[in-house]
Amino acid sequence: MRILLRPRLPVLALLLLAPTIPELLTGSTPVSELVYAPLQFAIGFAGIVGLYGTGALLIREFAVYFRKGWATILLLGAAYGIAEEGFAVHTFFEPAGRSPVGLLGAYGHAFGVNWLWALGLTAFHAVYSIALPILLTQLWFPEVKNERWLDPGAIALAAGVYGFVVALFSVVVGYGPSPALIALFLGVEALLIYLAYRVPADLLRVRPGPRRIGPYLLAVDGAVFFASWVFVLALSGISGRVPAPVTGLLMVLLSLGALGVVLTRVGADDLDRSKFYFACGMLGILFVWDVVIEFSVPGILVVSALFVYLLYRLHRRILARTGTGIPPGAVRPGPA
């Protein structure tokens, strides 16, 4: 079977961005292993590329092939999150106190499922593992954002790698949900995929016209989702805490509020810069997380610095193609 990846650079960018943001930038996979355990890092990173990278590629191809929009990408991203955390590494069912679930193995736990963790991680993967890498890749390579990148052979290869890695992780972890819970989450997966196919392409399309929110406020809005997740983590450790359903509802309402700001205040005019500012907020709060919480993870600040540089280069690239930047060496004209 012929296997074609075209264009190769955007494919490579998405393959690398999808695992790097949720794993290296959050400290879940310490980049320092590249120095003191390079073989272990190479094997581990190949595994998460096979999981995150192929998942993001397949979801992007689905959306392009069926001419869908961000609602489809987020729904499929949620399905991806369930597949990873539920079926591959089983953290939805992790006992209390064990890493990475911690207190969320008890706070919000019922019927064998860590429901708050499941809600937060499903949304996190939909946003940070799938939608954000696709958004950044589109901003970097806008000329091919609406084209298919994989032929049928490449799709079969990516799907095979993805399925193999999910199964491998599941076996390595060694424990898992009951048959009833497997059936439940498979049903949720099927529903999400069906909805992703059925939702209108313009469901989350921004309104026509100019942006009616400043870049800094838009960046703050981009940070709200992860901030709401930090809020959940904080409440899980407070004695006499808020009931878990209330905490989950607050996280959902904050996230929907941030989405509502985008849909009502961002216009179709100059949309690439609006997307960039929003992405800066999404990544910026991770930079703060790294400095305040994960600073002890060796090498994590280097990863943050690398992303800051990439955002700087992307900003210059967007300004250059929208005609709003000033070329290096040029003199800004004075008043006429």
MIMIMAR-441565 format. One record per residue: residue in one letter; y, z, x of N, C-alpha, C in turn. Coordinates in steps of 0.2 Angstrom, whole numbers, padded with zeros to 4 digits, always signed. Each point is the difference from the previous one (the first is absolute). Layout:
REM MIMIMAR-441565
AYZXYZXYZX...
END
This chain:
REM MIMIMAR-441565
M-0006+0000+0004+0006+0000-0004+0006+0000+0004R+0005-0004-0001+0006-0001+0004+0004+0006-0002I+0003+0003+0005+0005+0006+0000+0007-0002+0002L+0005+0000-0004+0007-0002+0002+0004+0006-0001L+0004+0002+0005+0006+0005-0001+0006-0004+0001R+0004-0001-0005+0006-0004+0001+0006+0003-0004P+0006+0002+0003+0001+0000+0007-0002+0006+0003R-0002+0000+0007-0003+0005+0003+0004+0006+0001L+0007-0001+0002+0004+0006+0002+0001+0004-0006P+0002-0002-0006+0001+0004-0006-0007+0004-0001V-0006-0003+0000-0006+0003-0001-0001+0006+0005L+0001-0002+0006+0000+0006+0005+0005+0005-0001A+0006-0001-0002+0005+0005-0001-0003+0005-0006L-0002-0003-0005-0002+0004-0006-0007+0004+0002L-0004-0003+0003-0006+0003+0003+0002+0007+0004L+0005-0001+0004+0002+0006+0004+0004+0005-0004L+0005-0003-0004+0004+0005-0003-0003+0004-0005A-0005-0003-0004-0003+0004-0005-0004+0007+0002P-0003+0000+0006-0003+0006+0002+0005+0004+0004T+0005-0003+0004+0004+0003+0004+0005+0005-0003I+0003-0002-0006+0004+0004-0004-0003+0007-0002P-0005-0001-0004-0003+0006-0003-0004+0004+0005E-0003-0003+0006-0004+0004+0004+0004+0002+0007L+0003-0005+0003+0003+0002+0007+0007+0004-0002L+0004-0003-0005+0006+0003-0001+0000+0007-0003T-0005+0001-0003-0001+0007-0003-0003+0005+0004G-0003-0002+0006-0004+0004+0004-0007+0001-0002S-0002-0003-0005-0007+0000-0002-0005-0002+0005T+0002-0006+0003-0004-0002+0006+0005+0000+0006P-0001+0005+0005+0005+0001+0005-0001-0006+0005V+0006-0002+0001+0001-0006+0005-0002+0002+0007S+0001+0006+0002-0002+0003+0006-0007-0002+0002E-0004-0001-0004-0007-0001+0001-0001-0007+0004L+0005-0004-0001+0001-0006+0004+0000+0001+0008V+0003+0006+0002+0000+0001+0007-0006+0004+0002Y-0002+0006-0003-0005+0004+0002-0007-0001-0002A+0000-0005-0005-0007-0002-0003+0001-0007-0003P+0001-0005+0005+0001-0006-0002-0005-0004-0004L-0006+0001+0002-0006-0003-0004-0001+0003-0007Q+0001+0007+0000+0000+0003-0007+0005-0003-0004F+0006+0000+0002+0006-0003-0003-0001-0007-0003A-0003-0004+0005-0001-0007-0002-0005-0001-0006I-0005+0004+0001-0005+0000-0006+0002+0002-0006G+0004+0006+0000+0003+0003-0006+0005-0005-0003F+0004-0003+0004+0006-0004-0002-0003-0007-0003A-0006-0002+0003-0003-0006-0003-0003+0002-0007G-0002+0006-0001-0003+0002-0006+0006+0000-0005I+0006+0003+0001+0005+0000-0005+0003-0006-0001V+0000-0005+0005+0003-0007-0001-0005-0003-0005G-0007+0001+0001-0005-0003-0005+0001+0003-0007L+0003+0006+0000+0001+0003-0007+0006-0002-0003Y+0006+0003+0003+0006-0001-0002+0003-0008+0000G-0001-0003+0006+0002-0006+0001-0003-0006-0005T-0007+0001+0000-0003-0005-0005+0002+0001-0007G+0000+0007-0002+0002+0001-0006+0007-0003-0002A+0005+0001+0004+0007-0002-0001+0000-0008+0000L-0004-0003+0004-0001-0007+0000-0002-0003-0007L-0006+0003-0002-0003-0002-0006+0004+0001-0006I+0004+0006+0000+0004+0001-0006+0006-0005+0000R+0003-0001+0006+0005-0005+0000-0002-0007-0002E-0006-0002+0002-0003-0007-0002-0001+0000-0008F-0002+0006-0003-0001+0000-0007+0006-0001-0003A+0006+0003+0002+0006+0000-0003+0003-0007+0000V-0001-0003+0006+0003-0007+0001-0004-0005-0004Y-0007+0000+0000-0004-0005-0003+0001+0001-0008F+0001+0005-0003+0001+0001-0007+0008+0000-0002R+0004-0001+0005+0007+0000-0001+0003+0006-0003K-0002+0006+0003+0002+0007-0003+0005+0003+0004G+0002+0006-0002+0006+0003+0003-0002+0007+0003W+0005+0004+0001-0001+0007+0003-0004+0004-0005A+0000-0001-0006-0004+0005-0005-0008-0001+0002T-0001-0007+0001-0007-0001+0002-0002+0003+0007I+0005-0001+0005-0002+0003+0006-0001+0007+0000L+0005+0004-0004-0001+0007+0000-0006+0002-0004L-0002-0003-0005-0006+0001-0004-0007-0001+0005L+0000-0005+0003-0005-0001+0005+0000+0004+0006G+0006+0002+0002+0001+0005+0005-0003+0007-0002A+0001+0002-0006-0003+0006-0003-0008-0001+0000A-0002-0005-0002-0008-0001+0000-0002+0000+0008Y+0004-0002+0004-0002+0000+0007+0000+0008+0002G+0005+0004-0002+0000+0007+0002-0006+0004-0003I-0002-0002-0006-0006+0003-0003-0006-0002+0005A-0001-0006+0001-0005-0002+0004-0001+0003+0007E+0006+0001+0003+0000+0003+0007-0001+0008-0001E+0004+0003-0004+0000+0008+0000-0006+0002-0004G-0002-0004-0005-0006+0002-0004-0006-0002+0002F-0001-0006+0002-0007-0003+0001-0001-0001+0008A+0005+0000+0004-0001-0001+0007+0000+0007+0004V+0005+0004-0001+0001+0006+0004-0001+0006-0005H+0000-0001-0006-0002+0006-0005+0005+0005+0000T+0006+0000+0002+0004+0005+0000+0002+0002-0007F-0001-0004-0005+0001+0002-0007-0004+0006-0002F-0006+0001+0003-0004+0005-0001-0001+0006+0005E+0004-0001+0005+0000+0005+0006+0001+0007-0002P-0004+0005+0002+0001+0007-0001+0006+0003+0002A+0002+0005-0003+0007+0003+0002+0000+0003+0007G+0005-0001+0004+0001+0002+0006-0002-0005+0006R-0004-0005-0002-0002-0005+0005+0005-0005+0001S+0001-0002+0006+0005-0006+0002-0003-0006-0003P+0005-0004-0003+0007+0000+0000+0002+0003-0007V-0004+0002-0004+0002+0002-0007+0004+0007+0000G-0003+0005+0004+0003+0006+0000+0000+0004-0007L+0006+0003-0001+0001+0003-0007-0001-0004-0006L+0001-0006+0001-0001-0005-0006-0007-0001-0002G-0005+0003+0004-0007+0001-0002-0001+0005-0005A+0005+0004-0001+0000+0006-0006+0005-0001-0005Y+0006-0002+0003+0006-0001-0005-0001-0006-0003G-0001-0001-0007-0001-0006-0003-0007-0003+0000H-0005+0005+0002-0007-0002+0000-0003+0002-0006A-0004-0005-0003-0004+0002-0006-0005-0005-0001F-0006+0002-0002-0006-0004-0001-0002-0004+0006G+0001+0003+0006-0002-0003+0006+0004-0005+0003V+0006-0001-0003+0005-0005+0003+0007+0004+0002N+0003-0002+0005+0006+0002+0002+0006-0004-0003W+0002+0001-0006+0003-0004-0004+0007-0002+0003L+0004+0006+0002+0006-0001+0003+0000-0005+0006W-0005+0002+0004-0001-0004+0007-0001-0007-0002A-0005-0001-0005-0002-0007-0002+0006-0004-0003L+0004+0004-0004+0006-0004-0003+0005-0002+0006G+0002+0005+0005+0004-0001+0005-0002-0005+0005L-0007+0000+0002-0002-0005+0005-0001-0007-0003T-0002+0000-0006+0000-0007-0004+0006-0003+0000A+0006+0004-0002+0006-0003+0000+0003-0001+0008F-0002+0004+0004+0002-0001+0007-0003-0006+0003H-0006-0002-0001-0003-0006+0003+0003-0006-0004A+0001+0001-0006+0003-0006-0004+0007-0002+0003V+0004+0005+0002+0007-0001+0002+0000-0001+0008Y-0003+0004+0004+0001+0000+0007-0006-0004+0003S-0006+0000-0002-0005-0004+0003+0000-0007-0002I+0002-0002-0006+0000-0007-0003+0007-0003-0001A+0004+0003-0004+0006-0003-0002+0005-0001+0005L+0001+0006+0004+0005+0000+0005-0002-0005+0006P-0006+0000+0003-0002-0005+0005+0001-0007-0003I-0001-0002-0006+0001-0006-0003+0007-0002+0000L+0004+0005-0003+0007-0001+0000+0003-0002+0007L-0001+0004+0005+0002-0001+0007-0002-0007+0002T-0006-0002-0001-0002-0006+0003+0003-0006-0004Q+0002+0001-0006+0003-0005-0004+0007-0001+0003L+0004+0006+0001+0006+0000+0003+0001-0003+0007W-0006+0001+0004+0000-0003+0007-0002-0008-0001F-0004-0002-0004-0002-0007-0001+0001-0002-0007P+0007-0001-0002+0001-0002-0007-0002-0007-0002E+0000-0004+0006-0002-0007-0002-0007-0001-0002V-0005+0004+0001-0007+0000-0002-0002+0005-0005K+0005+0004-0003-0002+0006-0004-0003-0002-0007N+0001-0007-0002-0003-0002-0006-0006-0004+0001E-0002-0001+0006-0006-0005+0002-0006+0004+0000R-0006-0003-0001-0006+0003+0001-0001+0000+0008W-0003+0005+0003-0001+0001+0007-0008-0001+0002L-0004+0001-0005-0007+0000+0001-0004-0005-0004D-0004-0004+0003-0005-0005-0003-0006+0004-0003P-0004-0003-0004-0006+0004-0003-0004+0003+0005G-0001-0003+0006-0004+0003+0005+0003+0006+0003A+0007+0000+0001+0003+0006+0003+0000+0006-0005I+0001-0002-0007+0000+0005-0005-0007+0003+0000A-0006-0004+0000-0006+0003+0001-0001+0005+0006L+0002-0002+0005+0000+0004+0006+0004+0006-0001A+0006+0000-0002+0004+0006-0001-0004+0005-0005A-0002-0003-0005-0004+0004-0005-0006+0003+0002G-0004-0004+0005-0006+0003+0003+0002+0006+0004V+0005-0001+0005+0002+0005+0004+0002+0006-0003Y+0004-0001-0006+0003+0006-0004-0006+0004-0003G-0005-0004-0003-0005+0004-0003-0005+0003+0005F-0001-0003+0006-0004+0003+0005+0003+0007+0002V+0007-0001+0002+0003+0006+0002+0000+0006-0005V+0002-0002-0006-0001+0006-0005-0007+0003-0001A-0005-0004+0001-0007+0002+0000-0001+0004+0006L+0002-0002+0006-0001+0004+0006+0003+0006+0000F+0007+0001-0002+0003+0006-0001-0003+0005-0004S-0003-0003-0006-0003+0004-0005-0007+0003+0003V-0003-0003+0004-0006+0002+0003+0001+0005+0006V+0005-0001+0004+0002+0004+0005+0003+0007-0003V+0004+0000-0005+0002+0006-0003-0006+0004-0002G-0005-0003-0004-0006+0004-0001+0000+0004-0006Y+0005+0001-0004-0001+0003-0006+0005-0004-0005G-0001+0001-0006+0004-0004-0005+0000+0003-0007P+0002-0004-0005+0001+0002-0007-0007+0000-0003S+0000+0003-0006-0006-0001-0004+0000-0007-0003P-0006-0002-0003+0000-0006-0003+0005-0001-0006A+0001+0006-0004+0004-0001-0005+0007-0001+0002L+0002+0003+0006+0007-0001+0002+0001-0007+0003I-0006-0002+0003+0000-0007+0003+0002-0005-0006A-0004+0001-0005+0001-0004-0006+0007+0000-0003L+0003+0006+0000+0007+0001-0003+0005-0004+0005F-0001+0001+0006+0005-0003+0004-0001-0008+0001L-0006-0002-0001-0001-0007+0000+0003-0003-0006G+0000+0004-0006+0003-0003-0006+0007+0000+0001V+0003+0005+0003+0008+0000+0002+0001-0006+0004E-0004-0001+0005+0001-0006+0005+0000-0007-0005A-0005+0000-0004+0000-0006-0004+0006-0001-0004L+0002+0005-0003+0006+0000-0005+0006-0002+0004L+0001+0002+0006+0006-0001+0004+0000-0008+0002I-0006-0002+0002-0001-0007+0002+0002-0005-0006Y-0003+0002-0006+0001-0004-0006+0008+0000-0002L+0003+0006+0001+0007+0000-0002+0004-0004+0005A-0002+0000+0007+0003-0004+0005+0000-0007-0002Y-0005-0002-0003-0001-0007-0002+0004-0002-0006R+0001+0005-0004+0003-0001-0007+0007+0001+0000V+0003+0004+0004+0007+0002+0000+0005-0006+0001P+0005-0001-0003+0005-0006+0001+0002+0001+0007A+0002-0006+0003+0002-0001+0007+0007+0003+0001D+0004+0001-0006+0007+0002+0001+0000+0007-0003L-0005+0004+0000+0000+0007-0003+0005+0004+0004L+0000+0000+0006+0004+0004+0004+0006-0004+0004R+0002-0006-0003+0005-0004+0003+0007+0003-0001V+0004+0000+0005+0006+0003-0001+0005-0005-0004R+0005+0003-0002+0005-0003-0005+0004-0006+0004P+0002-0005-0003+0005-0005+0003+0006+0004+0002G+0004-0004+0005+0006+0003+0002+0000+0004+0006P+0006+0003+0002+0001+0003+0006-0003+0007+0000R-0001+0003+0006-0002+0007+0001+0005+0005-0002R-0001+0005-0004+0004+0005-0002-0001+0007+0002I-0003+0000+0006-0001+0006+0004+0001-0001+0007G+0003+0005+0004+0001-0001+0007-0006+0000+0004P+0000-0003+0006-0006+0000+0004-0002+0007+0002Y+0004+0005+0001-0002+0007+0002-0004+0003-0006L+0003+0000-0006-0003+0002-0006-0007-0003-0002L+0000-0007+0002-0006-0003-0001-0006+0002+0004A+0002+0002+0007-0004+0002+0004-0003+0007-0002V+0005+0004-0002-0002+0007-0003-0005-0001-0006D+0001-0005-0004-0004-0001-0005-0007-0002+0002G+0000-0004+0006-0007-0002+0003-0004+0006+0002A+0004+0006+0002-0004+0006+0003-0002+0004-0006V+0001-0001-0006-0001+0005-0005-0008+0001-0001F-0004-0006+0000-0007+0001-0001-0003+0005+0005F+0001-0001+0006-0003+0004+0005+0003+0007+0000A+0006+0001-0002+0003+0006-0001-0003+0004-0006S-0002-0004-0005-0004+0004-0005-0007+0002+0002W-0003-0004+0004-0006+0002+0003+0000+0007+0004V+0006+0000+0004+0001+0006+0004+0001+0006-0005F+0003-0001-0005+0002+0005-0005-0007+0002-0003V-0005-0004-0001-0006+0002-0002-0004+0004+0005L+0000-0002+0006-0003+0004+0006+0003+0007+0000A+0007+0000-0001+0003+0007+0001-0002+0004-0006L+0000-0002-0006-0002+0004-0006-0007+0003+0001S-0004-0004+0003-0007+0002+0001-0001+0006+0004G+0005+0002+0004-0001+0005+0004+0004+0006-0002I+0003+0000-0006+0004+0006-0002-0004+0004-0005S+0000+0006+0001-0003+0005-0004+0003+0000-0007G-0003+0001-0005+0003+0000-0007+0003-0007-0001R-0004-0005+0002+0003-0007+0000+0000-0003-0007V+0004-0005-0001+0000-0004-0006-0007-0003-0001P-0002+0000-0007-0006-0003-0002-0001-0007+0003A-0006-0002+0002-0001-0006+0004+0002-0006-0005P-0002+0000-0007+0002-0006-0004+0008-0001+0000V+0004+0006+0000+0007-0001+0000+0002-0003+0007T-0003+0002+0005+0002-0003+0007-0001-0007+0000G-0006-0002-0002-0002-0007-0001+0005-0004-0004L+0002+0003-0006+0005-0004-0004+0006-0001+0003L+0003+0006+0004+0006-0001+0004+0000-0006+0005M-0006+0000+0003+0000-0005+0005+0000-0007-0003V-0003-0001-0005+0000-0006-0004+0007-0002-0002L+0003+0005-0003+0007-0001-0003+0005-0002+0006L-0001+0003+0005+0005-0001+0006-0001-0007+0002S-0007-0002+0001-0001-0007+0002+0002-0005-0005L-0001+0001-0006+0002-0005-0005+0008+0000+0000G+0003+0005+0001+0007+0000+0000+0003-0004+0006A-0003+0001+0006+0001-0005+0006-0001-0007-0002L-0005-0002-0004-0001-0007-0001+0005-0002-0006G+0002+0005-0004+0005-0002-0005+0006-0002+0003V+0002+0004+0006+0006-0002+0003+0000-0007+0003V-0006-0002+0003+0000-0007+0003+0001-0005-0006L-0004+0001-0006+0000-0005-0005+0007-0001-0003T+0004+0006+0000+0006+0000-0004+0006-0001+0005R+0000+0001+0006+0006+0000+0005-0001-0006+0005V-0006-0002+0001-0001-0005+0005+0000-0007-0004G+0004-0005+0003+0001-0007-0003-0004-0005+0004A-0001-0006-0003-0004-0005+0004+0005-0003+0005D+0006+0001+0000+0005-0002+0005-0002+0004+0007D+0000-0004+0005-0001+0003+0007-0006+0005+0000L-0005-0002-0003-0006+0004-0001-0003+0003+0006D-0001-0005+0005-0003+0002+0006+0003+0006+0003R+0007+0001+0000+0003+0005+0003-0001+0007-0004S-0001-0001-0007-0001+0006-0004-0007+0002+0002K-0005-0005+0001-0007+0002+0001+0000+0004+0007F+0004-0003+0005+0000+0003+0006+0003+0008+0000Y+0005+0001-0004+0003+0007+0000-0005+0004-0003F-0003-0002-0005-0005+0004-0004-0006+0002+0005A-0002-0005+0004-0006+0001+0005+0003+0005+0005C+0006-0001+0002+0002+0005+0005+0000+0007-0002G+0001+0001-0007-0001+0007-0003-0007+0002+0000M-0004-0004-0002-0007+0001+0000-0003+0002+0007L+0002-0003+0005-0002+0001+0007+0004+0006+0003G+0006+0000-0002+0005+0005+0003-0003+0007-0001I-0002+0002-0006-0003+0006-0002-0006+0002+0004L-0004-0005+0002-0006+0001+0004+0003+0002+0007F+0005-0003+0003+0003+0002+0006+0002+0007+0000V+0003+0002-0005+0002+0007-0001-0006+0005+0000W-0005-0002-0004-0006+0003+0000-0003+0001+0007D+0000-0006+0004-0003+0001+0007+0004+0005+0004V+0007+0000+0000+0004+0004+0004-0001+0007-0002V+0000+0002-0007+0000+0007-0002-0007+0003-0001I-0005-0004-0002-0007+0002-0001-0005-0002+0005E+0000-0006+0002-0005-0003+0004+0002-0001+0007F+0005+0004+0002+0003-0002+0007-0005+0002+0006S-0005+0005-0002-0005+0002+0005-0005-0005+0001V-0001-0005-0004-0005-0005+0001+0002-0005+0005P-0004+0000+0006+0002-0004+0006+0002-0007-0002G+0005-0003+0002+0002-0007-0001+0003-0002-0006I+0000+0005-0005+0002-0002-0007+0008-0002+0000L+0004+0003+0004+0007-0002+0001+0001-0007+0003V-0005-0002+0004+0000-0006+0003-0001-0006-0006V-0005+0002-0004-0001-0005-0006+0006+0000-0004S+0003+0006-0001+0007-0001-0004+0005-0004+0003A+0001+0001+0006+0005-0004+0004-0001-0007+0000L-0007-0002+0000-0002-0007+0000+0002-0003-0007F-0001+0004-0005+0002-0002-0007+0007-0001-0001V+0004+0005+0003+0007-0001+0000+0003-0006+0003Y-0003-0002+0006+0001-0006+0003-0001-0006-0004L-0006+0000-0003-0002-0006-0004+0004-0001-0006L+0002+0006-0003+0005-0001-0006+0007-0002+0002Y+0002+0002+0006+0006-0003+0003+0000-0008+0001R-0006-0002+0003-0001-0007+0001-0001-0004-0007L-0003+0003-0005+0000-0003-0006+0006+0000-0004H+0004+0005+0001+0007+0000-0003+0004-0006+0003R+0000-0001+0006+0004-0006+0004-0003-0006-0003R-0006-0001-0001-0004-0006-0002+0003-0002-0007I+0000+0006-0005+0002-0002-0007+0008-0002+0000L+0004+0004+0004+0007-0002+0001+0001-0007+0002A-0004-0002+0005+0001-0007+0003-0002-0005-0006R-0005+0001-0004-0002-0005-0004+0004+0000-0007T+0003+0006-0001+0005+0000-0006+0007-0002+0001G+0001-0001+0007+0007-0002+0002+0005+0006+0000T-0002+0006+0000+0004+0005+0000+0001+0004+0006G-0003-0002+0005+0000+0002+0007+0005-0004+0004I+0002+0003+0006+0004-0003+0005-0004-0002+0006P-0001-0006+0002-0004-0001+0006+0002+0003+0006P-0004+0002+0004+0002+0004+0006+0005-0004+0004G+0005+0003+0003+0005-0004+0003+0006-0003-0004A-0001+0000-0006+0005-0003-0005+0006+0005-0001V+0006-0002-0001+0005+0004-0001+0002+0000-0008R+0000+0006-0002+0002+0000-0008+0007-0002-0001P+0001-0005-0004+0006-0003-0001+0005+0005-0004G+0006+0000+0003+0005+0004-0003+0003-0002-0007P+0005+0003-0003+0002-0002-0006+0004-0006+0001A+0000-0004-0005+0003-0007+0000+0008+0001-0001
END
